[in-house]
Amino acid sequence: MEDPGTGGTPVTVIGLGLMGRALAGAFLRGGHRTTVWNRTPGKAEELVARGARLAGSARDAVAAAPLVVVCVSDHTAVRELLDPLGDILDGRVLVNLTSGTPGVARETGEWVTRRGGAYLDGAIMAVPQGIGTADAVILYSGPRPAFDAHERALGVLAAGTAHIGDDHGLAGLYEVAVLSAMWGVLNGFLQGAALLTASGVDASAFAPIVKTGIETVAGWVPDYARQIDDGAYPPLDSTIDTHLTAMEHVVQESEALGVSAELPRFVKALAGRAVADGHGGSGYAALIEQFRTPSQARP
């Protein structure tokens, strides 16, 4: 539903933390009549000064627009807000940009659907300062018609706006998968920085070197993904046997410098299990089989 006054879909943003304020600001810049609500009204002052309407209650906020975007602390807070408002969700599209698990997203999606609304779960791959820029990516999952109806409005939040499937839980699943990769990279950097700083080398001297290494590894990801999908792991660079030897070097040097060896020992243990499973001559992507095995199923 287009607003004849602005040419944009009226939208409500509930939750005005750093991210919520960034989302509402992007809608305002995009020409959308924007209603906002937060438990602490003072957080809306700057947005109201820029043209947003402050709703007197969460009920008034939801009633104000056909597109309602929620970004609060967690899914428990989402349900606490929405449970009393189920009677006015009929015909509205609720977009939840609150971080949570895929299972909870599916439960919320079913709850909204039973009340006549449409639910899109979203995963924000950006910091608040990146919202509305070419650096932002937001993934959405839920019924495609609901996304299509509001794709133009949602597009002002991120240049990378994508619908990834009808399953409400997919956006949350992508989010936890990306977080896993992010922490893996950062933990590897911190392990390396611990080794170097223990030897008197500043982390700032390490940063440009490791950045190049990370970019090189990022270039391997598409081919590794194809190997995983194909279930075949050719050793394009080196075998897991070769990696295992290098992993032992990291363990030994960590211990020699008095640095924690927990992380490199864990990585080495995974590689050792892959070798025991017959993948010593395979490429590194074969370790996916170890990550696919539940820990309780290991001997």
LOMARGU-487380 format. One line per field, with one value per residue: x, y, z of N, C-alpha, C in turn; residue number from 0. Coordinates in Angstrom, 3 decimals. Layout:
// LOMARGU-487380
n.X	[X ...]
n.Y	[Y ...]
n.Z	[Z ...]
ca.X	[X ...]
ca.Y	[Y ...]
ca.Z	[Z ...]
c.X	[X ...]
c.Y	[Y ...]
c.Z	[Z ...]
seq	[NUM ...]
// end
This chain:
// LOMARGU-487380
n.X	[0.846 0.811 1.713 -0.019 0.941 3.696 4.602 5.730 5.671 3.822 5.392 6.113 8.369 9.401 11.123 13.937 16.748 20.284 20.377 17.652 17.073 18.701 17.466 14.923 15.732 16.730 14.402 13.051 14.805 14.366 11.909 9.605 6.618 7.002 6.368 7.196 8.039 8.953 9.860 11.112 10.409 12.091 14.163 13.244 13.372 15.220 14.535 11.868 12.241 13.202 11.019 9.574 6.730 5.735 4.334 1.755 1.539 2.403 0.371 -0.892 1.231 1.559 -0.923 -0.645 0.530 0.905 3.189 5.270 8.100 10.171 12.649 14.186 15.474 15.479 13.816 11.991 11.261 10.030 7.705 6.485 5.776 4.048 2.079 -0.237 -1.357 -2.413 -4.910 -4.823 -3.088 -3.946 -3.766 -1.456 2.095 4.606 7.855 10.560 13.495 15.051 17.645 17.803 17.012 16.548 14.414 12.761 12.031 10.424 8.320 7.293 6.544 4.441 2.675 2.026 0.891 -1.402 -2.931 -3.677 -1.773 1.260 4.538 7.894 11.135 14.236 17.754 20.307 23.175 25.172 26.543 25.006 25.749 26.077 23.609 21.356 23.261 25.639 27.120 25.591 23.834 20.834 19.069 16.084 13.471 10.544 7.079 7.069 5.326 4.766 7.248 7.750 5.752 6.686 9.282 10.470 10.300 11.752 14.162 15.450 16.875 19.126 21.594 22.112 19.626 17.767 15.622 15.544 14.147 11.073 10.843 10.525 12.655 15.065 16.545 17.529 19.087 21.067 22.223 23.379 25.182 26.907 27.890 29.324 31.387 32.565 33.481 35.284 37.280 38.100 38.954 41.097 42.784 43.270 44.620 46.964 47.890 48.391 50.554 52.523 52.683 53.581 56.141 57.139 56.303 54.305 50.734 49.664 51.574 51.266 48.741 48.344 49.552 48.152 45.665 45.944 46.291 43.772 42.130 43.068 42.255 39.504 39.056 39.152 36.759 34.386 35.117 35.576 32.966 31.675 32.944 31.968 29.214 29.340 30.397 32.980 36.475 39.025 42.599 43.530 45.364 46.896 47.177 45.174 46.849 49.250 48.474 48.050 50.580 51.556 49.737 50.561 52.918 51.954 50.728 52.957 54.529 52.842 52.751 55.463 55.787 54.211 51.563 48.024 47.141 44.766 42.932 44.470 45.001 42.444 41.711 43.652 42.893 40.436 41.372 42.931 40.978 39.712 41.731 41.849 39.431 39.945 40.600 43.090 44.502 42.883 41.536 41.319 38.635 37.342 37.085 34.563 32.993 33.626 32.587 29.948 29.320 27.696 28.877 28.337 28.200 30.703 33.460]
n.Y	[-1.189 1.991 5.201 8.026 10.531 10.454 8.604 6.310 3.200 3.254 2.726 1.027 1.125 -0.760 -0.665 0.936 0.808 1.035 -0.216 -0.250 2.505 3.163 1.740 2.976 5.546 5.102 4.426 6.870 8.514 7.324 8.257 7.275 7.281 7.190 5.524 5.284 3.403 2.888 1.410 3.233 6.387 8.592 7.868 8.269 10.904 12.236 11.078 11.825 14.542 14.535 13.887 11.576 9.824 9.525 6.855 6.361 3.977 0.457 -0.879 1.183 1.742 -0.592 -0.585 1.551 1.131 -0.892 -2.360 -3.628 -3.343 -4.997 -4.681 -5.701 -6.714 -9.577 -12.672 -13.322 -10.845 -9.877 -11.499 -10.812 -8.212 -8.540 -10.450 -9.355 -8.096 -9.544 -9.396 -7.313 -7.899 -8.967 -9.025 -7.533 -7.158 -8.496 -7.856 -9.269 -8.303 -9.069 -10.770 -14.323 -17.836 -20.309 -22.090 -20.685 -18.576 -19.914 -20.699 -18.173 -17.267 -19.062 -18.332 -15.662 -16.089 -17.591 -15.580 -14.111 -12.499 -11.863 -13.173 -12.248 -13.257 -11.794 -11.407 -9.378 -8.360 -6.389 -3.463 -0.920 1.615 0.992 0.573 1.171 1.635 0.703 -1.250 -2.857 -5.886 -7.641 -10.488 -12.224 -14.413 -16.351 -16.124 -15.674 -13.893 -11.900 -10.729 -9.801 -7.876 -5.819 -5.347 -3.126 -1.120 -2.343 -2.427 0.003 -0.274 -1.827 -2.401 -4.953 -6.786 -9.610 -12.359 -15.517 -17.863 -19.708 -20.869 -19.892 -20.072 -19.872 -17.440 -16.931 -19.211 -18.811 -16.596 -17.602 -19.329 -17.601 -16.139 -18.169 -18.594 -16.056 -15.822 -17.921 -16.951 -14.641 -15.756 -17.277 -15.223 -13.959 -16.002 -16.124 -13.507 -13.636 -15.394 -13.883 -11.466 -12.500 -12.909 -10.423 -8.928 -6.423 -6.456 -4.813 -4.846 -7.359 -7.303 -6.342 -8.454 -10.779 -10.024 -10.183 -12.942 -13.834 -12.827 -14.330 -16.920 -16.481 -16.378 -19.051 -20.095 -20.339 -22.570 -24.560 -24.754 -25.861 -28.359 -29.440 -29.583 -31.417 -33.592 -34.491 -34.262 -33.096 -32.755 -29.798 -27.858 -28.704 -31.781 -33.194 -34.628 -33.198 -30.700 -31.499 -31.904 -29.255 -28.171 -29.321 -27.943 -25.404 -25.982 -26.801 -24.451 -22.668 -23.775 -23.554 -20.808 -20.174 -19.706 -20.211 -23.415 -24.507 -23.969 -24.552 -27.257 -28.360 -27.979 -29.560 -32.035 -32.451 -32.690 -34.958 -36.879 -36.853 -37.932 -40.484 -41.399 -41.922 -39.791 -38.669 -38.156 -36.345 -33.083 -30.006 -29.383 -31.720 -31.895 -31.076 -33.275 -33.970 -31.813 -32.255 -34.385 -35.190 -34.292 -36.069 -38.428 -39.236 -41.538]
n.Z	[0.000 -1.061 0.145 -0.626 -0.047 0.063 -1.696 -0.802 1.055 4.050 7.177 10.224 12.917 15.551 18.494 19.424 19.731 19.007 16.454 15.718 15.578 13.445 11.376 11.277 10.588 8.011 6.630 6.795 5.294 2.881 2.135 3.326 5.184 8.518 11.461 14.872 17.827 21.211 24.321 25.959 25.479 24.996 23.308 20.810 20.090 18.337 15.888 15.632 15.346 12.809 11.338 11.901 13.274 16.582 18.164 20.616 21.912 21.764 20.458 18.986 17.320 15.735 14.468 12.799 10.290 7.294 7.100 9.442 11.326 13.525 15.962 18.527 21.778 22.019 21.004 22.964 23.988 21.699 21.509 23.941 23.401 21.205 21.813 23.152 20.996 18.958 17.718 15.900 13.884 11.547 8.070 7.973 7.384 9.200 9.984 11.386 12.707 14.754 16.408 16.635 17.163 14.533 15.129 16.942 15.304 13.451 15.116 15.844 13.322 12.707 14.699 14.020 11.484 12.125 13.105 10.992 9.817 7.883 8.065 8.092 8.669 9.505 8.850 9.786 8.251 9.037 10.637 12.722 11.608 8.972 7.840 5.224 3.333 0.723 1.887 3.468 4.125 4.155 4.901 4.136 5.179 4.645 3.591 0.116 -1.371 0.549 0.931 -1.702 -1.929 -0.371 -1.063 -2.253 -0.268 1.832 0.616 1.025 3.294 2.927 0.472 -0.317 -0.435 0.059 -0.635 0.747 0.948 1.689 4.192 7.453 9.238 7.890 7.587 10.175 10.409 8.458 9.674 12.109 10.967 9.570 11.728 13.009 11.132 11.207 13.881 13.833 12.104 13.512 15.953 15.069 14.201 16.680 18.047 16.507 16.919 19.649 19.697 18.348 19.841 22.216 21.555 21.370 19.190 17.780 17.539 15.598 13.625 12.652 11.576 8.742 7.373 8.147 7.216 4.443 4.255 5.151 3.144 1.012 1.790 1.789 -0.921 -1.568 -0.764 -2.535 -4.188 -2.281 -1.333 -3.560 -3.600 -1.198 -1.774 -3.847 -2.586 -2.827 -2.362 -3.611 -3.328 -3.828 -3.045 -0.706 1.149 3.846 5.500 5.200 6.228 8.851 9.907 9.912 11.714 14.108 14.464 15.150 17.570 19.091 19.093 20.382 22.951 23.611 23.832 25.925 25.417 25.141 23.980 23.296 21.149 18.684 19.286 19.278 16.579 15.383 16.413 15.098 12.452 12.774 13.275 10.814 9.205 10.341 9.469 6.868 5.221 4.866 2.517 1.272 0.311 2.287 2.655 3.248 5.965 6.606 7.083 9.680 11.105 10.601 12.188 15.115 18.375 20.457 19.146 18.600 18.958]
ca.X	[0.000 1.618 1.221 -0.096 1.657 5.139 4.953 6.352 4.824 3.919 6.078 6.309 9.552 9.274 12.448 14.803 18.149 21.147 19.964 16.302 17.125 19.292 16.443 13.914 16.357 16.813 13.055 12.777 15.572 13.774 10.633 8.486 5.988 7.535 5.902 8.147 7.636 9.957 9.440 11.645 10.086 13.152 15.024 12.639 13.373 15.945 13.764 10.691 12.714 13.430 9.758 8.880 5.605 5.883 3.070 1.554 1.594 2.765 -0.833 -1.032 2.320 1.234 -2.099 -0.354 1.139 0.767 4.499 5.732 9.447 10.489 14.066 14.333 16.612 15.435 12.494 11.088 10.737 9.112 6.420 5.862 5.173 3.029 1.004 -1.511 -1.763 -2.745 -6.153 -4.653 -2.063 -4.587 -3.513 -0.188 3.337 5.492 9.246 11.299 14.935 15.667 18.420 17.223 17.255 15.579 13.226 11.893 11.476 9.319 7.199 6.708 5.876 3.169 1.800 1.543 0.038 -2.701 -3.667 -4.003 -0.678 2.363 5.734 9.216 12.244 15.362 19.093 21.054 24.618 25.725 26.485 24.015 26.225 26.034 22.241 21.033 24.413 26.012 27.812 24.644 23.107 19.797 18.433 14.718 12.833 9.112 6.310 7.589 4.434 4.913 8.498 7.585 4.880 7.392 10.705 10.943 10.493 12.845 15.399 16.147 17.677 20.378 21.765 22.009 18.351 17.501 14.715 16.304 13.294 9.805 11.004 10.787 13.882 16.280 17.346 18.253 20.102 22.179 22.886 24.268 26.269 27.862 28.555 30.305 32.542 33.197 34.241 36.418 38.329 38.611 39.705 42.375 43.611 43.686 45.646 48.195 48.364 48.941 51.880 53.459 52.912 54.404 57.526 57.504 55.866 53.016 49.623 49.465 52.490 50.716 47.432 48.302 49.954 47.052 44.562 46.203 46.005 42.326 41.571 43.412 41.370 38.155 38.993 38.986 35.442 33.463 35.501 35.295 31.519 31.340 33.387 31.025 27.976 29.610 30.826 34.312 37.409 40.365 43.622 43.968 46.549 47.654 46.338 44.985 48.087 50.201 47.947 48.185 51.951 51.633 48.955 51.404 53.864 51.260 50.575 54.259 54.986 51.987 53.219 56.800 55.686 53.314 50.258 47.045 47.154 43.452 42.364 45.169 44.835 41.113 41.774 44.459 42.092 39.500 42.117 43.329 39.822 39.504 42.728 41.412 38.281 40.393 40.695 44.426 44.899 41.869 41.713 40.867 37.174 36.833 36.800 33.127 32.408 33.797 31.627 28.607 29.138 27.428 29.939 27.977 28.322 32.118 33.943]
ca.Y	[0.000 3.205 6.422 9.041 11.742 10.341 7.628 5.170 2.433 3.604 1.671 1.211 0.503 -0.970 -0.935 2.026 0.730 1.554 -0.746 0.209 3.903 3.177 1.264 4.028 6.643 4.738 4.554 8.303 9.000 6.758 8.895 6.515 7.792 6.249 5.581 4.598 3.196 2.269 1.470 4.504 7.326 9.557 7.423 8.642 12.365 12.643 10.618 12.694 15.817 14.339 13.653 10.366 9.980 8.694 6.261 6.393 2.622 -0.551 -1.143 2.274 1.639 -1.661 -0.186 2.711 0.833 -2.274 -2.989 -3.406 -3.871 -5.113 -4.937 -5.530 -7.437 -11.000 -13.121 -13.257 -9.474 -9.771 -12.097 -10.022 -7.048 -8.870 -11.318 -8.651 -7.359 -10.498 -9.065 -6.287 -8.313 -9.436 -8.234 -6.804 -7.912 -8.270 -8.184 -9.334 -8.207 -9.401 -12.012 -15.453 -19.142 -20.672 -22.707 -19.645 -17.839 -20.712 -20.595 -16.840 -17.226 -19.775 -17.526 -14.523 -16.609 -17.963 -14.351 -13.452 -11.692 -12.542 -12.991 -12.384 -13.181 -11.185 -11.450 -8.192 -8.574 -5.029 -2.684 0.156 2.686 0.550 0.457 2.128 1.835 -0.422 -2.248 -3.631 -7.027 -8.187 -11.663 -12.417 -15.686 -16.321 -16.206 -14.813 -12.766 -10.823 -10.035 -9.079 -6.718 -4.748 -5.372 -1.759 -0.431 -2.989 -2.160 1.204 -0.632 -2.487 -2.646 -6.396 -7.243 -10.861 -13.363 -16.759 -19.044 -19.568 -21.351 -18.757 -20.246 -19.809 -16.235 -17.169 -20.241 -18.124 -15.705 -18.336 -19.881 -16.519 -15.863 -19.226 -18.303 -14.821 -16.111 -18.760 -16.078 -13.768 -16.552 -17.597 -14.015 -13.734 -16.997 -15.670 -12.300 -14.051 -15.950 -12.826 -10.520 -13.195 -12.809 -9.017 -8.294 -5.761 -6.982 -3.926 -5.271 -8.613 -7.083 -6.359 -9.770 -11.723 -9.592 -10.790 -14.362 -14.021 -12.585 -15.498 -18.007 -16.146 -16.740 -20.496 -20.516 -20.870 -23.907 -25.461 -24.967 -26.820 -29.672 -29.908 -29.964 -32.609 -34.696 -34.930 -33.306 -33.240 -31.926 -28.811 -27.157 -29.691 -32.792 -33.064 -35.120 -32.083 -29.726 -32.032 -31.622 -27.822 -27.928 -29.697 -26.843 -24.331 -26.453 -26.774 -23.072 -22.086 -24.271 -23.022 -19.386 -19.986 -19.271 -21.308 -24.296 -25.158 -23.861 -25.379 -28.670 -28.761 -28.067 -30.750 -33.218 -32.630 -33.197 -36.323 -37.750 -36.970 -38.900 -41.802 -41.774 -42.206 -38.567 -38.080 -37.686 -35.431 -31.666 -29.540 -29.327 -32.983 -31.724 -30.864 -34.502 -33.920 -30.840 -32.813 -35.469 -34.682 -34.635 -37.227 -39.632 -39.563 -42.580]
ca.Z	[0.000 -1.177 0.772 -1.673 0.318 -0.107 -2.714 -0.164 1.960 5.465 7.907 11.660 13.493 16.987 19.060 18.994 20.115 17.941 15.158 15.413 15.146 12.101 10.444 11.121 9.848 6.591 6.068 6.643 4.145 1.680 1.836 3.867 6.400 9.496 12.848 15.745 19.218 22.062 25.725 26.458 24.391 24.731 22.218 19.533 19.908 17.121 14.737 15.535 14.799 11.374 10.647 12.313 14.192 17.768 18.585 22.054 22.459 20.767 19.664 18.011 16.350 14.788 13.704 11.950 8.991 6.824 7.235 10.807 11.512 14.942 16.235 19.973 22.355 21.712 20.581 24.113 23.998 20.557 21.856 25.006 22.758 20.215 22.314 23.384 19.795 17.900 17.029 14.864 12.926 10.320 6.875 8.039 7.238 10.330 9.676 12.638 12.499 16.030 16.329 17.345 16.561 13.492 15.702 17.499 14.165 12.900 16.054 15.711 12.028 12.810 15.560 13.230 10.409 12.707 13.388 9.729 9.297 7.196 8.864 7.491 9.609 8.810 9.437 9.396 8.133 9.001 11.865 12.548 10.732 7.580 7.345 4.172 2.454 -0.135 2.685 4.267 3.564 5.023 4.318 4.610 4.884 4.911 2.340 -0.942 -1.713 1.543 0.601 -2.972 -1.726 0.333 -1.405 -2.526 1.006 2.560 -0.117 1.498 4.461 2.547 -0.958 -0.467 0.109 -0.646 -0.085 0.617 1.010 2.396 5.560 8.345 9.990 7.082 7.854 11.411 10.177 7.791 10.627 13.010 10.156 9.323 13.004 13.216 10.280 11.692 15.102 13.463 11.573 14.571 16.922 14.448 14.270 18.066 18.363 15.871 17.603 20.935 19.427 17.979 20.934 23.211 21.088 21.313 17.944 17.940 16.735 14.450 12.565 12.145 10.952 7.272 6.877 8.321 6.354 3.138 4.382 5.245 1.811 0.194 2.194 1.319 -2.335 -1.689 -0.279 -3.551 -4.629 -1.166 -1.305 -4.622 -3.153 -0.180 -2.455 -4.671 -1.740 -3.278 -1.787 -4.200 -2.661 -4.820 -2.551 0.062 1.763 5.288 6.119 5.227 7.189 10.205 10.332 10.220 12.930 15.239 14.655 15.869 18.949 19.755 19.308 21.415 24.243 23.870 24.160 27.062 24.896 25.142 22.806 23.203 19.810 17.702 19.614 18.805 15.120 15.071 16.731 13.990 11.304 13.085 13.081 9.369 8.719 10.797 8.642 5.515 4.419 4.932 1.190 0.742 0.554 3.603 2.736 3.788 7.388 6.771 7.626 11.128 11.635 10.456 13.140 16.465 19.299 21.267 18.332 18.410 19.854]
c.X	[0.878 0.944 1.175 0.653 3.141 5.547 5.624 5.387 4.944 4.521 6.166 7.576 9.364 10.625 13.448 16.151 18.986 20.695 18.576 16.280 17.720 18.272 15.398 14.479 16.440 15.448 12.699 13.521 14.988 12.403 9.418 7.933 6.251 6.989 6.868 7.549 8.761 9.474 9.923 11.440 11.211 14.067 14.484 12.812 14.041 15.184 12.518 11.084 12.938 12.148 9.020 7.726 5.810 4.517 2.986 1.645 2.033 1.572 -1.031 0.031 2.008 0.070 -1.786 0.117 0.910 2.060 5.054 7.076 9.775 11.969 14.303 15.420 16.638 14.001 11.506 10.452 9.759 7.740 5.723 5.162 3.944 1.857 -0.296 -2.095 -2.209 -3.977 -5.976 -3.562 -2.654 -4.316 -2.206 0.986 4.243 6.885 10.028 12.793 15.698 16.431 17.766 17.513 16.212 14.291 12.250 11.276 10.298 8.087 6.502 5.967 4.529 2.167 1.203 0.576 -1.340 -3.558 -3.893 -2.922 0.302 3.646 6.976 10.251 13.454 16.654 19.883 22.545 25.292 25.701 25.501 24.462 26.151 24.643 21.953 22.156 24.668 26.699 26.868 24.006 22.074 19.107 17.062 14.234 11.397 8.379 6.775 6.641 4.546 6.180 8.336 6.762 5.629 8.887 11.252 11.209 11.673 14.193 16.128 17.051 19.037 20.433 21.650 20.770 17.943 16.510 15.360 15.455 12.060 9.870 11.385 12.141 15.159 17.149 18.159 19.347 21.311 22.946 23.841 25.428 27.335 28.601 29.631 31.567 33.302 34.048 35.441 37.584 38.943 39.411 41.060 43.323 44.138 44.741 46.994 48.768 48.964 50.351 52.900 53.746 53.710 55.881 57.966 57.118 54.484 51.958 49.392 50.411 51.989 49.496 47.460 48.695 48.798 45.851 44.726 45.895 44.516 41.672 41.878 42.473 39.937 37.990 38.818 37.545 34.520 33.820 35.272 33.797 31.095 31.764 32.417 29.728 28.150 29.982 32.161 35.311 38.812 41.362 44.216 45.204 47.439 46.672 46.155 46.197 49.118 49.768 48.202 49.590 52.108 50.865 49.765 52.436 53.220 51.079 51.900 54.712 54.131 52.466 54.584 56.757 54.773 51.959 49.304 47.122 45.804 42.906 43.141 45.082 43.478 41.117 42.552 43.674 41.075 40.202 42.545 42.183 39.521 40.476 42.316 40.224 38.651 40.575 42.079 44.903 43.920 42.258 41.039 39.352 36.575 36.543 35.322 32.478 32.555 32.814 30.197 28.311 28.859 28.490 29.619 28.084 29.771 32.547 34.725]
c.Y	[1.235 4.370 7.513 10.305 11.677 9.413 6.403 4.460 2.970 2.437 2.039 0.494 0.447 -1.414 0.073 1.998 1.271 1.076 -0.260 1.648 4.015 2.744 2.353 5.209 6.351 4.834 6.025 8.865 8.495 7.318 8.168 7.186 6.778 6.539 4.779 4.431 2.493 2.381 2.758 5.555 8.284 9.157 7.811 10.113 12.790 12.237 11.481 14.048 15.732 13.973 12.395 10.711 9.032 8.188 6.269 5.041 1.670 -0.869 -0.064 2.174 0.580 -1.247 0.881 2.366 -0.628 -3.068 -2.626 -4.109 -3.842 -5.430 -4.646 -6.491 -8.909 -11.395 -13.157 -11.881 -9.251 -10.294 -11.333 -8.794 -7.428 -9.668 -10.567 -8.022 -8.269 -10.132 -8.015 -6.646 -8.728 -8.478 -7.466 -7.749 -7.515 -8.756 -8.130 -9.367 -8.393 -10.712 -13.107 -16.748 -19.434 -21.268 -21.684 -18.816 -18.596 -20.638 -19.244 -16.708 -17.911 -18.968 -16.354 -14.996 -16.973 -16.733 -13.510 -12.575 -12.527 -12.193 -13.207 -12.277 -12.649 -11.320 -10.273 -8.511 -7.209 -4.455 -1.550 1.247 2.300 0.465 1.571 2.378 0.589 -1.527 -3.197 -4.757 -7.459 -9.319 -11.853 -13.814 -15.644 -16.326 -15.196 -13.665 -11.598 -10.027 -9.205 -7.810 -5.539 -4.706 -3.967 -1.001 -1.024 -2.715 -0.917 0.884 -1.185 -2.666 -4.136 -6.905 -8.493 -11.722 -14.718 -18.015 -18.815 -20.037 -20.188 -18.858 -20.030 -18.589 -16.408 -18.200 -19.655 -17.262 -16.470 -18.960 -18.821 -16.155 -16.907 -18.962 -17.071 -15.088 -17.004 -17.923 -15.237 -14.555 -16.963 -16.408 -13.794 -14.751 -16.566 -14.440 -12.642 -14.617 -14.838 -11.870 -11.166 -13.161 -11.368 -8.301 -7.677 -6.378 -6.122 -4.270 -6.548 -8.370 -7.100 -7.712 -10.749 -11.333 -10.181 -12.285 -14.662 -13.825 -13.747 -16.659 -17.733 -16.503 -18.232 -20.943 -21.032 -22.280 -24.933 -25.765 -25.970 -28.235 -30.263 -30.364 -31.237 -33.830 -35.277 -33.843 -33.481 -32.306 -30.912 -28.049 -28.106 -30.640 -32.511 -33.607 -34.000 -31.019 -30.198 -31.770 -30.155 -27.480 -28.263 -28.609 -25.707 -24.722 -26.319 -25.347 -22.369 -22.506 -23.682 -21.574 -19.124 -19.443 -20.465 -22.102 -24.971 -25.134 -24.697 -26.871 -29.187 -28.934 -29.311 -32.035 -33.504 -33.233 -34.645 -37.297 -37.928 -37.973 -40.316 -42.311 -41.997 -41.003 -37.924 -37.529 -36.737 -33.980 -31.241 -29.547 -30.612 -32.902 -31.440 -32.089 -34.559 -32.939 -31.357 -33.894 -34.907 -35.159 -35.872 -38.535 -40.042 -40.660 -41.972]
c.Z	[0.000 -0.469 -0.288 -1.343 0.031 -1.228 -2.141 0.757 3.383 6.243 9.381 12.069 15.001 17.534 18.543 19.705 18.975 16.571 14.775 14.941 13.739 11.056 10.188 10.332 8.365 5.926 5.852 5.437 2.829 1.349 2.366 5.115 7.500 10.888 13.700 17.131 19.943 23.495 26.383 25.370 24.039 23.586 20.851 19.198 18.610 15.868 14.536 14.953 13.303 10.621 11.017 13.244 15.361 18.193 20.101 22.716 21.357 19.881 18.603 16.929 15.301 13.908 12.666 10.551 8.594 6.944 8.602 10.985 13.003 15.095 17.714 20.477 22.003 21.374 21.740 24.203 22.852 20.939 22.988 24.431 21.938 20.766 22.581 22.111 18.657 17.109 15.942 13.864 11.584 9.157 6.881 7.800 8.388 9.947 10.975 12.347 13.806 15.889 17.157 16.628 15.482 14.068 16.248 16.377 13.555 13.804 15.929 14.391 12.057 13.631 14.779 12.151 10.939 12.993 12.139 9.155 8.501 7.922 8.020 8.600 8.862 9.575 8.896 9.403 8.010 10.404 11.645 11.577 9.248 6.998 6.338 3.201 1.611 0.647 3.415 3.462 4.596 4.271 4.947 4.260 5.381 3.588 1.293 -1.306 -0.735 1.278 -0.664 -2.791 -1.119 0.020 -1.622 -1.225 1.773 1.898 0.337 2.685 4.093 1.047 -1.255 0.230 -0.645 0.120 -0.322 0.757 1.852 3.850 6.461 9.041 9.212 7.385 9.126 11.253 9.463 8.784 11.534 12.236 9.877 10.604 13.296 12.401 10.785 12.915 14.803 12.952 12.693 15.613 16.363 14.472 15.685 18.504 17.781 16.544 18.956 20.763 19.178 19.129 22.060 22.840 20.906 20.039 18.168 17.032 15.500 13.307 11.895 11.268 9.416 6.677 6.972 7.462 4.951 3.164 4.424 3.875 0.865 0.498 1.717 -0.156 -2.563 -1.427 -1.385 -4.009 -3.523 -1.094 -2.373 -4.223 -2.129 -0.822 -3.271 -3.825 -2.151 -2.906 -2.363 -3.507 -3.637 -4.358 -1.763 0.736 3.253 6.033 6.258 6.222 8.621 10.755 10.726 11.488 14.178 15.515 15.459 17.334 19.703 20.052 20.351 22.796 24.598 24.329 25.355 26.672 24.919 23.839 22.602 21.784 18.792 18.005 19.128 17.295 14.699 15.340 15.626 12.777 11.539 12.899 11.590 8.760 9.104 9.993 7.184 4.627 4.481 3.610 0.552 0.981 1.852 3.753 3.279 5.277 7.651 7.398 9.141 11.756 11.534 11.494 14.526 17.446 20.118 20.492 18.112 19.385 21.019]
seq	[0 1 2 3 4 5 6 7 8 9 10 11 12 13 14 15 16 17 18 19 20 21 22 23 24 25 26 27 28 29 30 31 32 33 34 35 36 37 38 39 40 41 42 43 44 45 46 47 48 49 50 51 52 53 54 55 56 57 58 59 60 61 62 63 64 65 66 67 68 69 70 71 72 73 74 75 76 77 78 79 80 81 82 83 84 85 86 87 88 89 90 91 92 93 94 95 96 97 98 99 100 101 102 103 104 105 106 107 108 109 110 111 112 113 114 115 116 117 118 119 120 121 122 123 124 125 126 127 128 129 130 131 132 133 134 135 136 137 138 139 140 141 142 143 144 145 146 147 148 149 150 151 152 153 154 155 156 157 158 159 160 161 162 163 164 165 166 167 168 169 170 171 172 173 174 175 176 177 178 179 180 181 182 183 184 185 186 187 188 189 190 191 192 193 194 195 196 197 198 199 200 201 202 203 204 205 206 207 208 209 210 211 212 213 214 215 216 217 218 219 220 221 222 223 224 225 226 227 228 229 230 231 232 233 234 235 236 237 238 239 240 241 242 243 244 245 246 247 248 249 250 251 252 253 254 255 256 257 258 259 260 261 262 263 264 265 266 267 268 269 270 271 272 273 274 275 276 277 278 279 280 281 282 283 284 285 286 287 288 289 290 291 292 293 294 295 296 297 298]
// end
